[in-house]
Amino acid sequence: TTTRLKDYLPPAYLVDSVTLDVDIHDGVTTVTSELALRRNPAAAVSDAMMFNGEGLTLRSLALDGKVLDENSYRYEDGELVLSGLPEKATLVSVVDIDPENNTALEGLYVSNGMYCTQCEAQGFRHITFFPDRPDVMSSFRTTVRADKKRYPLLLSNGNPVAQGEEGERHWVTWEDPFPKPCYLFALVAGDLACLEDVFVTCSGREVALRLYAEHRDLDKLDHAMASLKNAMRWDEHTYGCEYDLDIYMIVAVSHFNMGAMENKGLNIFNTACVLAHPATTTDAGFQRVESVVAHEYFHNWSGNRVTCRDWFQLSLKEGFTVFRDQMFSADMNSAAVKRVEDVDFLVNHQFPEDQGPMAHAVRPEEFEKIDNFYTLTIYEKGAEIVRMQYHLLGAEQFRKATDLYFARFDGQAVTCDDFVDCMQEVSGTDMGQFRRWYSQAGTPVLSVVDQVAPEGYRLTFRQHTPPTPGQAEKLPLVIPVRMALLDAQGEPVPLDEEGRREQVLIIDQQEQTFHFPVSESVTPSLLRGFSAPVVLEFDYRKDQLAALLSHDSDGYCRWSAAQRLYFAAMDRLVKGQSSPDLEAAALQPALEQVIDRAGEDFAQAALLLMLPSEVALGDRHSPLDPAAVHEAHQQLKQAIGRALQAHWLSLSENLLATELQMDGVAMGRRQLRNLALDYLAAGGHPEAARIAVELFELPLCMSEELGALRTLVHHGLSGAEQALAQFAQRWKDEALVMDQWFSVQASAPGESTIDVVAELLEHPAFDWKVPNRVRSVLGALAGSNPSAFNTPKGYQLFAQALGRVDALNPQIAARIANAAARLHRLEPGRQQLLRQQLQAVLETASANLREVLTRILSGD
Ligand code: ZN
């Protein structure tokens, strides 16, 4: 069934308070809930109310103390409807649930012997009857009961207010004074280790910080703790947001569908997003932990105190919170590098989503399963839309607007329009047209041409958004273009009489021309900082790109110039118009410039030297022949490997560290060094294997160890097999490290990897019930290994695996299925094969998987 934004109606009744009793026993958990109902003054008067409930075994229902018989309510298809309700009433329900067999990991489930919950978006209805919608906000009082020995720790939201023992069992009651939607409910029962610390807030209150994990992982919590404290301080400084409860808890769980969840006062995290130790976690992993810990913490205000009216407004909290975590990470690390990483992610992952069958607006109009809309568009594009508002208003006004937003809507469930209203009121600018960013799907294309005229220099902009499913007509958007014009030395020239050298042009019509009093020959540096999420088309000459790459002060523009050079070279190879060695030779001077300056910022150099992915290259060619794209990609990489081999060799050897450091500079060094080693191997240099094996034998940290392993495996160097065996032996008890072991193998480029994947799925350590493990193989194959995936065997294996995952966990199956979204771009032969396979899966698919597959199969 389709849910539509235009059908939104407020709930007939509100739930002012909830008293829950969760009684955990082996084989059955009994949930008793008492709801204080009150007719909603903001809704049309009705005496009927609907409560959601999925997979609940109903024991009893009582209204105002009177047991309801089966004729006085209707419970079917997940909906319980009561009618004849008075103005105020108390509804008590008793239900049984089966967390031990909950493999969908939605609601209450068991992970490695620990009970935990995931309620966003609609998991709470798997726990008890409730109006499971975010505009119903209630205060919760929760009692958890379980065996004392096996579950010494009983947690829920808020503060513990009472506890007791009954023989072998015990119970704890928690009270959360802040009204919240039920998607923020959480509960944990288990035997966990705790890292504890204290944070003193800006107003001097002490907050106990408690991070929980399995006992063996206690030594992997320090980084998350440091990140949390930094995030708390940062949010006070940057947004004036202070933490409100006396306790802040994070629990790490091994079975988790997403990255993490911001439940009030009791975050629950995928172990992959909270555990970190140099020996077991890569540098990228450390950065991920920092950003996810911050993200979930920031939700306490942008999401929890002020929440969403309905799930169409999901980006209200997610887009804003991603923007907040991006700015936080930028402040903690190198802002320029962080921006390029974020843009890289957006253009290589969100853009394709926005240009394919799953394209949807940041505020979608309809959905079948809301789980399918936790997308890069809602999160990442949503963050870009907030970022544009930040830049349009400027930091100071933006802060005034967010102050207004938090003050005005505290304790309420609101909309994206409410957010923009605050921006509009504070700045006094009409944001009417800007709001189209929320309602219009698709990636805008901004084509720019320049003209040198006697009066000066002219830039003409044309914007166009291609149609997306269900949205044929597109209107012009407000596109801020931050720009400069660079002279022959790469210096920005004055753009006007006042001598400004950088400017923000606002493109809000289909076509607009801007004049600059500039007579010399210039190179336009456009969309600086990636000032809007658009595809920018400008017919740059090669020498202009080389100039931007070596001279532009803007990190994004440098990176973008490098991308254009790489793409153009590989495009010619795909079309058979050139030779790899010629292309590498042409790139060489520019790359050498980057290498010469690498010491300024190793991480930035690594970003500039890294080729765009094979998937990204494929997205430029239609109909898509993945084998030809693979060939071109490999060829250019090998040729660059050979052309600059002396550089790669010296970077591989000279950047070697002698002692472990975990700061940004050290991480950047390792990143560049791993890249250099990879190019060295691609070029077939005889030293590559030796260096990789040496590094693998005595690594200082996981980034080194895994980088060496990846080079050995992906280039089939001698020693690869032995290293894989050794790695598995070393790390067999560390699930997150073994995920990497699986994924390194599943992502090895080349058709023959599909046989490896088939074996990995049969490996004793492979577990269909652990999302991280499933992703490490199927996600790696379908998402980042096009040459193995796009084969008859690849499609078959993918489809079978999809069906198998779907039977256990529909959310994960639907997410992985998105990798097939390029179906309609494939050349006819492959398209036919993949289509057949997907159609076969469709027959038994869950509602989640069906929505994604249907959109993909009908998409074009
Ligand atoms: Zn979030």
Boltz pocket constraint, residues with backbone or C-beta under 6 A from the ligand:
constraints:
  - pocket:
      binder: B
      contacts: [[A, 295], [A, 299], [A, 317], [A, 318], [A, 321]]
      max_distance: 6.0
